[in-house]
C-alpha cells in the first residue's frame, strides 16, 4: 500500500535536512509503529506524507497504491485515502465542526466521482461514530476544535478518521496529552478501524500507546533514517533501554 | 491665510456646477432649502470635492477618483423599474415590505404603503416635506460632520426620498426594504429620514440595484431613534459598478434605545459608507458592524464617528475586511466620549484579511476621551490566511479554493453573526460565497 524509497526531505525555508534516506514498506492490513527520540524526523515524515509544503523533497519517492504520492496535492492525497491524525489538531474559529465534516466527506466523495451524502445519511454516520468515541453533540456544534481539551481534540481526530474511512492512517503522537481513560477511548477507536484493507502507521515516542494499539512491525527512526526494525518486542526493549544505542548507531 | 485663493476645479467639479445650474429650477424645496443647496454648492466651489488633504478623506480621495460627473438621472420608466425589481432581488424569498425609490424619486405605486400603514408605518414623499415650513430641518448635517463634503454634495442635489415614521410602540413584523433602483444612466441623490417612535422596533434593509454605470449614487439616511426604540439597518452596497457609491448614516439615539447597523460592501469601484452616531439619551446601545469585500483596484471605505455625548451608553464597533488584487480598504473609526459622559463603554475592533500581496488596508481606530470613568478599547489587525489552517482543511480532502472560501467565510461570518439579524444571515453568507467565486 505504501512504499517509501530512499526519501530525503529538508525544511524549505532554511534547507535543514531532516529525512536522510527513509525506506519503509507497509502492506494492507498491517500496523507499523515508528518510534524514535525527539528530533529524529517522526513528525516531518508524517507531514511529508500528508503533503505539507514547508518541506522540500530532495531525493527518493513515495508510492501510494503504486501511484506517485509526492505529485499529489494534500486534498488529492486525502481523497485517495491518506489520513493524518495531527499531533496538534488545529483550532478553526468560525468553521462549525458539522459543516466541516460534511464539506470534507463530500469533497472526497466528489473527487472519487461518488454522490454527495444525503443529510440524514450524513447525520446517521456522524452520530454512530460520535457515540463510539464518546464525542457529544454539544462538541460537534462548536467551531472545529475551538475550546476542545487535549483529549477532545484527539477524539475529534479519530472521529474524522472513522468518517472519512481512509486506506492509510498515519497517527502522529496520538497519545501525547492524553490521560489513561482518554488513551483507552482513542485506542479503541483506532482498533475498530483495523481491517485487512487498511494500513496504519503509528508514530509515537512512548511504548505506552502500543500496549493498546498492538503493532505488527516496529521501526526505530533516528536522525532521519530507520535504523532498526523488529516486532512488537522491540518497543518493550526501547522502553527498558532508551534510545541511546540507536542514536549512536545512526551517528 | 490663503483661503481666498480660488481653487482650480477638476472636470468633475465643473460638471457638478453645470449639473446644478441645469437642475436648480426643478429641485424641490422651500426658500430655506434652496439656500442650503446654494450654500452646499458654494462649499463645493470653495473646497472642491473631498480629497486626500482633508483628514477625513485622506485614504479615500474622491476628487482624484471622479473624472467626470454625469447629469442627474431623469424620471424612471415604471416598467423598467419593475423589471429590475424582479431581476435583482437581493433577499430572495425573504418576506418583507418594500419602499421603492427609482432614479432618486419615491414611487408610492410600487411601495407597500397600505400594508405598512397597518403596521403603524407611514411613508411620506420627502419632496412634499422639503417644500413645507420645516423643510430645511430635513437637510440638517451630522453634528460631528458639519462640513462633510459628501453630505454637502447630497444636500446640493437631493432629488427626492422618503420620510418613514414608525408609530409609538409599533413592532413592525417584517423587515422593510428601502430599495433604490437605477433605471437609467445618471447620478442619484436621495435623502431618507426614519423616525422610530418611542418603543417602536424596525429592521430596515437598504439596497441599491439596477444599472448604474456612469453616475454617482449619494444617499443620506437620517435616523431619529426615540426612547426605548430599536432600529436595525442592514445596508447592502453590492454589485459591480464603475461610479462612486457614497452612503451616509446619521443616527440620533434616545434613552434606553438600541441602534444596530451592518454595512455590507462588495463590488463597487469606489464605495464609502460613513456613519455619524450620536447618543442623546442615557442607557442606550449602538452596535455597528462592517463586512467588506474588495478586489481589483477598487476602494472600500468604512468610516464612523460615535459620540458618547451622555453617560451610561455602550457602543460596539466590529469591522471585517477581505481584500484581493490591488484593492484598498479603509477603516476610520472614532469614539468620542464627552467629559460628563461617565460610564461610557466603547469597544472597537477592525480586522483585515489580505488575500494578495498587493492589496492594502488602512486601519485607523481612534479614541477621544474626556471623561475619567469609562471603559473603552480599540484594536486593529491585518493578516493573511493562516497556512496551517489551510493545510489542515486540505489534508481532510477539501480542495484549496473551497478551503479558502471556508476560512474567509468564517472570518466575515463572525461579524454577520454577532450582528444577529437571523433573517438575513444566510443570504449575506451566500453573497460572500458569490464574491469569492468571482475572484
Boltz contact constraints between the chains, C-beta under 6 A:
constraints:
  - contact:
      token1: [A, 50]
      token2: [B, 395]
      max_distance: 6.0
  - contact:
      token1: [A, 52]
      token2: [B, 391]
      max_distance: 6.0
  - contact:
      token1: [A, 74]
      token2: [B, 394]
      max_distance: 6.0
  - contact:
      token1: [A, 74]
      token2: [B, 395]
      max_distance: 6.0
  - contact:
      token1: [A, 75]
      token2: [B, 394]
      max_distance: 6.0
  - contact:
      token1: [A, 75]
      token2: [B, 397]
      max_distance: 6.0
  - contact:
      token1: [A, 75]
      token2: [B, 398]
      max_distance: 6.0
  - contact:
      token1: [A, 75]
      token2: [B, 399]
      max_distance: 6.0
  - contact:
      token1: [A, 78]
      token2: [B, 395]
      max_distance: 6.0
  - contact:
      token1: [A, 78]
      token2: [B, 396]
      max_distance: 6.0
  - contact:
      token1: [A, 78]
      token2: [B, 397]
      max_distance: 6.0
  - contact:
      token1: [A, 79]
      token2: [B, 397]
      max_distance: 6.0
  - contact:
      token1: [A, 84]
      token2: [B, 395]
      max_distance: 6.0
  - contact:
      token1: [A, 90]
      token2: [B, 388]
      max_distance: 6.0
  - contact:
      token1: [A, 90]
      token2: [B, 389]
      max_distance: 6.0
  - contact:
      token1: [A, 90]
      token2: [B, 392]
      max_distance: 6.0
  - contact:
      token1: [A, 92]
      token2: [B, 389]
      max_distance: 6.0
  - contact:
      token1: [A, 94]
      token2: [B, 410]
      max_distance: 6.0
  - contact:
      token1: [A, 94]
      token2: [B, 413]
      max_distance: 6.0
  - contact:
      token1: [A, 94]
      token2: [B, 414]
      max_distance: 6.0
  - contact:
      token1: [A, 95]
      token2: [B, 406]
      max_distance: 6.0
  - contact:
      token1: [A, 95]
      token2: [B, 410]
      max_distance: 6.0
  - contact:
      token1: [A, 103]
      token2: [B, 398]
      max_distance: 6.0
  - contact:
      token1: [A, 104]
      token2: [B, 396]
      max_distance: 6.0
  - contact:
      token1: [A, 104]
      token2: [B, 397]
      max_distance: 6.0
  - contact:
      token1: [A, 104]
      token2: [B, 398]
      max_distance: 6.0
  - contact:
      token1: [A, 107]
      token2: [B, 397]
      max_distance: 6.0
  - contact:
      token1: [A, 107]
      token2: [B, 398]
      max_distance: 6.0
  - contact:
      token1: [A, 108]
      token2: [B, 397]
      max_distance: 6.0
